[in-house]
Amino acid sequence: MKIEPDSIILNGEGSLQRQLYQALRQPLLSGLWPSGALLPSSRVLASELGLSRNTVNAALAQLVAEGYLQGQAGRGYCIITQLPDQFFQAHAFQDSHQLSIGPRQPTPASTYVPSQAATPYKTGLLEPGVPDLAAFPYRIWQRLLQRHADRPKLGVGGDVLGYLPLRQALCLYLQQSRQVHCNENQILITAGAQQGLYVAAMLVAARGDQVLMESPGYGRLRQALQLQDLQINYLNAAGPEGVAAEELNHHHDCKALFLTPGHQYPMGGIMPLPQRLAILQWARQQGCWLVEDDYDSEFQFKHRPIASLQGLAQGEGVIFVGSFSKTMQPALRLGYLVAPAALIRRAADIVQAIHGDVQLLTQAALADFISEGHFSRHLRKMRKLYQQKQQLAQQLAAQYLPGWQLRAMHAGLHLVLLCPDDMQPSFDGPRLLQQLAAQGYAPAPLSKYQFNDEKTKGLVIGIANLSHAELERGLQLIATFTRLP
């Protein structure tokens, strides 16, 4: 089948590149264009639609990156993704999705692993997860805070879901940037992503239930699941695409699967579209909830973020969790949770019970920051800056740490350094961290994130909140200390 140019209609919303991307993507999602169908050449598309070749090629490249098309400029493109006929039709949950909230008992001491937050390597240069604090637009933020500082109503409670204008602005942003399927009444403002993950776990699982999470993965998620006395099974997420859908076939009777598909933390895998669809299909067949942690999706450098699992599933069976800690500042302690309408009020009750209201003044300022365009401008600026810092970090690592393998190179605020094979037996992580801490550096050991049998040795380094000279010196110190007998 060959797709005719006159069947491709631009809707006039957004940039021309965005319009073409949506005009090509929508028939794919609706099943109008089958697998193997041929698109017109970029030259024909440009001529028939009145677009530049660069605009057409950029839209096609994004669809290739997301796994919809195969081919390349000058040679033609065809559709490679065969979607299940009813995959994108919203439907009611089956009985297997119903919650089973039972009495909760204290977590046995034998299964609980204490937080590592009190280690002496907590703060310092190369610490993962810290954005470039100097690049934040403090004057604009202070002006927005001052605008709302004399509003008496912001000093007392409000809607338990959060400040309505913020939820409205956030809803529009998530729909446009992550293709999240929701309205403002399905969004709960939280005190950060960690709280959102904790609440999500309480929503979908009860004491003794089996859940799945990634390894390497987020240690504080593991802690939250252990505190709720859930039985955790670990999925290998060390590959370039994160968790492999085939691995899920070995797991049954699981209540929830926790994933970071946009940018796996810490290994940096970006899950392609076919993998996402396979995982969604598995979850529906198993009656398993998905909890999607949208970690670092805003800072991808090769292409636009692939559609969220929540959006692909039309909001059914997926809880979507995000935060402003990396895009704004960690000190804001603001995040959000998007859940099906049937769960959102219970989620709000949980937050009220364990935390109370998130400060309304901060919410009001953030609502204006987003709606007035400051947030999108800040993201564009930081995306460019972090890409430059990633490139610099990779160049310096190649110079000072030859033989070390690099991961998490195409997105985000950190880089993973894997120790060379010949150094693995002698690599002394605790000693290295102590030596670096004495110099003011605080990378994280990869072992901090490993929960299964995979024990590859390495470091996770933050590359965002330090200068060229500080980054270079840090990598020089790692090289020096790992060569010492």
C-alpha positions in Angstrom: 0.0 0.0 0.0 1.2 3.5 -0.9 0.0 6.4 1.2 -1.2 9.4 -0.9 -0.1 12.9 0.0 -3.7 14.2 -0.1 -4.6 12.0 2.9 -2.1 13.9 5.1 -3.8 16.9 6.5 -2.1 19.5 8.7 -4.4 20.9 11.5 -2.8 24.4 11.9 -1.8 23.9 15.5 1.8 24.3 16.6 4.9 24.5 14.4 4.8 23.1 10.9 7.1 20.3 11.9 4.8 19.4 14.8 1.7 19.5 12.6 3.3 17.1 10.1 4.4 14.8 12.9 0.9 14.7 14.3 -0.7 14.3 10.9 1.5 11.2 10.2 1.3 9.7 13.7 -2.4 9.9 14.2 -3.4 7.5 11.3 -0.8 5.1 12.6 -2.4 5.1 16.1 -5.9 4.7 14.7 -4.9 1.8 12.5 -5.7 3.6 9.2 -2.3 2.8 7.8 -1.1 -0.8 8.0 2.3 -2.2 8.6 4.5 -2.0 5.4 2.6 0.9 3.9 4.9 3.3 2.0 5.0 7.0 2.6 5.6 9.5 -0.2 9.2 10.7 -0.5 10.3 13.7 1.5 10.5 15.6 -1.7 6.9 14.8 -2.6 5.7 15.6 0.9 7.5 18.9 0.9 6.1 19.8 -2.5 2.5 18.7 -2.0 2.2 20.2 1.6 4.1 23.4 0.9 6.8 22.6 3.5 10.6 22.8 3.4 12.6 19.6 3.0 14.2 20.2 6.4 10.8 20.4 8.1 9.7 17.2 6.5 12.9 15.3 7.3 12.8 16.4 10.9 9.3 15.1 11.4 10.1 11.8 9.7 13.3 11.4 11.7 11.3 11.8 14.9 8.9 9.0 13.8 11.8 6.8 13.0 13.3 7.4 16.4 10.0 6.5 18.1 9.8 3.2 16.1 6.9 4.0 13.8 8.9 4.1 10.5 11.9 2.6 9.0 14.1 4.0 6.3 16.0 7.2 5.8 16.0 10.5 3.9 16.5 10.0 0.2 15.5 6.3 0.3 11.9 6.4 1.5 10.1 5.3 4.6 7.6 2.6 5.4 5.5 1.8 8.5 7.0 -0.9 10.7 4.7 -0.9 13.7 1.7 -3.2 13.6 -0.5 -2.1 16.5 -3.1 -4.4 18.0 -6.5 -3.5 16.5 -8.1 -2.4 19.8 -4.9 -1.3 21.6 -5.7 2.4 21.8 -9.4 2.0 22.7 -10.0 3.0 26.3 -11.9 0.3 28.2 -13.0 -0.3 31.8 -10.8 -2.2 34.1 -11.4 -5.9 34.5 -11.8 -7.5 37.9 -8.1 -8.2 38.0 -7.4 -4.5 38.2 -9.5 -4.0 41.4 -7.6 -3.0 44.4 -7.1 -5.3 47.4 -6.3 -3.1 50.3 -5.7 -5.3 53.4 -4.5 -4.6 56.9 -0.9 -3.4 57.0 1.6 -4.8 59.5 5.0 -3.4 60.5 7.7 -4.3 58.0 9.8 -7.2 59.3 13.4 -6.0 60.2 14.8 -8.8 58.1 13.3 -7.5 54.9 13.8 -3.7 55.3 17.0 -2.1 54.0 17.7 1.2 55.7 18.1 4.4 53.6 21.6 5.2 52.4 20.8 8.9 52.8 23.1 9.2 55.9 26.3 8.1 54.2 29.2 10.6 54.2 29.0 10.9 50.4 25.6 12.7 50.4 26.6 16.1 49.0 29.3 17.4 46.8 30.5 17.8 43.2 29.5 15.0 40.8 26.5 14.2 42.9 23.8 12.7 40.7 20.3 14.3 40.4 21.3 17.9 41.0 20.4 20.4 38.2 22.4 23.5 37.3 21.3 25.7 40.1 23.1 28.8 38.8 21.1 28.7 35.6 17.7 29.0 37.3 15.8 32.3 36.5 15.6 33.4 40.2 14.5 37.0 39.4 11.4 35.8 37.5 10.7 33.2 40.2 11.0 35.7 43.0 8.7 38.1 41.1 6.0 35.4 40.7 6.3 34.5 44.4 5.9 38.2 45.4 2.8 38.5 43.1 1.0 36.0 45.3 2.6 36.7 48.6 -0.2 39.1 49.8 -3.1 36.8 48.8 -4.6 35.8 52.2 -6.5 32.8 50.7 -3.2 31.2 49.7 -2.2 31.0 53.4 -4.9 28.5 54.2 -6.0 25.1 52.7 -7.4 24.6 49.3 -8.4 21.8 47.0 -6.9 18.6 48.2 -5.8 17.8 44.7 -3.7 21.0 44.6 -4.0 24.5 43.2 -6.5 24.4 40.3 -4.6 26.8 38.0 -1.5 24.8 38.4 -3.3 21.5 37.6 -4.8 23.2 34.5 -1.4 24.5 33.3 0.2 21.1 34.1 -2.5 19.2 32.3 -2.0 21.2 29.1 1.8 20.8 29.3 1.6 17.0 29.9 -0.9 16.6 27.0 1.4 18.4 24.6 4.8 17.3 25.7 4.2 13.7 26.9 0.8 12.9 25.3 -0.7 12.1 28.7 -4.4 11.4 28.6 -6.0 13.2 31.5 -7.9 16.2 32.7 -7.0 18.6 35.6 -9.2 16.5 38.0 -7.0 13.5 37.5 -3.8 15.4 38.6 -2.7 15.4 42.3 0.1 17.8 43.3 2.6 16.1 45.6 5.7 17.0 47.5 8.0 15.4 44.9 8.2 12.3 42.8 9.3 10.1 45.8 6.0 10.9 47.5 4.1 10.3 44.3 5.7 6.8 44.0 4.9 6.0 47.6 1.3 7.0 47.1 1.1 5.0 43.9 2.3 1.9 45.7 -0.3 2.4 48.4 -3.0 2.8 45.7 -2.4 -0.4 43.8 -0.9 -3.0 46.2 -1.4 -4.3 49.7 0.8 -6.0 52.3 2.4 -9.2 50.9 1.5 -8.4 47.2 4.2 -9.0 44.5 5.4 -6.0 42.6 8.1 -5.5 40.0 10.8 -2.9 39.7 14.0 -2.2 37.8 17.5 -3.2 38.7 19.6 -1.1 38.6 16.9 1.2 39.8 15.9 3.9 42.2 16.8 3.0 45.8 14.1 5.2 47.4 11.4 3.5 45.4 12.7 0.2 46.8 12.6 1.6 50.3 9.0 2.8 49.8 8.0 -0.6 48.6 9.7 -2.4 51.5 8.1 0.0 54.0 4.8 -1.2 52.7 5.9 -4.9 53.1 5.5 -5.7 49.4 7.3 -8.6 47.8 9.7 -7.1 45.3 10.9 -8.9 42.2 13.6 -7.3 40.1 13.8 -6.9 36.3 17.1 -6.4 34.5 17.2 -2.8 33.3 20.9 -2.5 32.4 20.4 -2.7 28.6 20.1 0.3 26.2 16.3 -0.2 26.0 15.6 -0.7 29.7 13.5 -3.7 30.7 12.9 -6.3 28.0 9.3 -7.2 27.5 10.2 -10.9 27.2 11.5 -10.9 30.8 7.9 -10.2 32.0 6.7 -13.6 30.8 8.4 -15.2 33.8 6.3 -13.2 36.2 2.7 -13.7 37.2 0.2 -12.5 39.8 2.0 -9.2 40.2 0.0 -6.2 41.3 2.2 -3.4 39.9 5.2 -2.8 37.7 7.3 0.3 38.3 9.2 1.6 35.3 11.3 4.6 34.1 10.7 4.2 30.3 11.6 7.7 29.3 15.1 7.5 30.7 15.9 4.5 32.8 17.5 5.5 36.1 20.4 5.2 36.4 21.5 3.2 33.3 19.9 5.6 30.8 18.0 3.1 28.6 15.2 4.7 26.5 12.4 2.3 25.8 11.3 2.2 22.2 7.7 2.2 21.1 7.3 -1.6 20.3 8.7 -2.4 23.7 6.2 -0.1 25.4 3.3 -1.6 23.5 4.4 -5.1 24.4 4.6 -4.2 28.1 1.2 -2.5 28.0 -0.3 -5.6 26.4 1.3 -7.9 29.0 0.0 -5.6 31.8 -3.5 -5.8 30.5 -3.4 -9.5 30.1 -2.1 -9.9 33.6 -4.2 -7.3 35.3 -1.1 -5.6 36.5 -0.9 -1.9 37.2 1.9 0.2 35.6 3.5 3.0 37.6 5.4 5.2 35.2 8.1 7.4 36.7 8.7 10.1 34.0 12.3 10.6 35.0 14.4 13.0 32.9 12.1 12.8 29.9 12.4 16.6 29.4 16.1 16.3 28.7 16.5 14.0 25.8 19.0 15.1 23.2 18.6 12.8 20.2 14.9 13.3 19.6 11.7 14.3 21.2 10.5 12.0 24.0 8.5 9.0 22.9 4.8 9.0 23.9 4.3 8.1 27.6 3.0 4.7 28.6 0.0 6.5 30.1 -0.8 8.2 26.9 -0.4 5.1 24.8 -2.8 3.3 27.2 -5.3 6.2 27.1 -4.9 6.6 30.8 -6.1 3.1 31.6 -4.2 0.9 34.1 -1.3 3.4 34.4 -0.3 5.9 37.1 2.0 8.6 35.9 4.4 10.2 38.3 6.6 13.3 37.7 8.6 16.0 39.5 9.9 19.5 39.1 13.1 18.7 41.0 15.3 18.4 37.9 13.5 20.9 35.7 13.3 23.6 38.3 15.0 23.1 41.7 15.1 20.3 44.2 14.3 22.7 47.0 10.8 23.3 45.6 9.7 19.8 46.6 6.9 19.8 44.0 5.7 16.9 41.9 2.5 15.4 40.5 0.7 12.2 40.1 -1.8 11.4 37.3 -4.2 8.6 38.0 -7.6 7.3 36.7 -10.5 9.2 38.1 -11.5 6.2 40.3 -8.3 6.5 42.2 -7.4 10.2 42.4 -9.5 11.1 45.5 -8.0 8.2 47.4 -4.6 9.3 46.4 -5.4 12.8 47.7 -6.6 11.3 51.0 -3.3 9.5 51.4 -1.2 12.6 50.8 -3.4 14.6 53.3 -2.8 11.8 55.9 1.0 11.6 55.5 1.9 15.2 54.6 -0.9 17.8 54.4 -1.1 20.5 51.8 1.8 21.3 49.5 2.5 25.1 50.0 0.0 27.0 47.9 2.2 30.0 47.4 4.7 27.9 45.6 2.0 26.2 43.6 0.5 29.6 42.5 3.9 30.9 41.4 4.6 27.7 39.5 1.2 27.9 37.7 2.1 31.3 36.4 5.7 30.2 35.6 4.2 27.5 33.3 1.2 29.4 31.8 3.3 32.5 31.0 5.8 30.5 29.0 8.7 30.8 31.4 8.8 27.0 32.0 9.0 26.1 28.3 11.7 28.7 27.7 13.7 27.5 30.7 13.4 23.9 29.5 14.7 24.8 26.0 17.7 26.7 27.5 18.5 23.8 29.9 18.1 21.1 27.3 20.8 22.8 25.2 23.0 23.5 28.2 22.8 19.9 29.5 23.5 18.5 26.0 26.7 20.6 25.9 27.7 19.4 29.4 27.0 15.7 28.4 29.2 16.1 25.4 32.0 17.7 27.5 31.7 14.9 30.1 32.0 12.2 27.5 35.0 13.9 25.9 36.8 14.3 29.2 35.9 10.7 30.2 37.4 9.4 27.0 40.6 11.5 27.7 41.1 10.6 31.4 39.3 7.2 31.7 40.1 5.3 28.5 38.7 1.8 28.7 35.8 2.8 30.9 32.4 2.2 29.3 29.8 5.1 29.3 26.1 4.7 29.8 23.2 7.2 30.0 24.8 9.4 27.3 21.8 10.6 25.3 19.6 12.2 28.0 19.5 13.6 31.5 21.8 15.1 34.1 24.1 12.2 34.8 26.5 9.8 33.3 27.3 6.2 34.2 31.0 5.1 34.2 31.5 1.3 34.1 34.9 0.1 35.3 37.0 -1.8 32.7 36.8 -5.6 32.9 40.5 -5.9 34.0 39.9 -3.5 36.9 36.6 -5.1 38.1 38.3 -7.6 40.6 40.4 -4.9 42.2 37.9 -2.0 42.1 37.5 -0.7 45.7 34.4 1.4 45.6 34.2 2.4 49.3 37.9 3.5 49.3 37.4 5.5 46.1 34.4 7.3 47.4 36.2 8.2 50.6 39.2 9.6 48.6 36.9 11.6 46.4 34.8 12.9 49.3 38.0 14.3 50.9 38.4 16.4 47.7 34.7 17.6 47.8 33.4 15.1 45.2 30.4 12.8 45.7 29.6 10.5 42.8 27.4 7.5 43.7 28.5 3.9 43.5 26.6 1.9 40.9 26.2 -0.8 43.6 23.8 1.6 45.3 21.3 0.9 42.5 21.9 -2.8 42.0 19.4 -5.1 43.7 19.7 -8.4 41.8 22.8 -10.5 41.0 24.3 -8.0 38.6 27.3 -6.5 40.2 29.2 -4.7 37.5 31.3 -2.0 39.2 31.1 1.6 38.3 30.1 5.1 39.3 27.1 7.3 38.6 28.2 11.0 38.2 26.2 14.1 38.0 27.3 16.4 35.2 24.9 19.4 35.6 25.8 21.5 38.6 29.6 22.0 38.1 32.0 23.9 35.9 34.2 22.6 33.2 37.2 22.8 35.5 35.4 21.0 38.3 34.2 18.3 36.0 37.7 17.8 34.5 39.3 17.7 38.0 36.8 15.2 39.2 37.5 12.8 36.3 41.2 13.3 36.8 40.9 12.3 40.5 38.9 9.2 39.6 41.6 8.2 37.1 44.4 8.9 39.7 42.7 7.1 42.6 41.8 4.0 40.6 45.3 3.6 39.4 46.8 3.7 42.9 47.7 0.3 44.4 
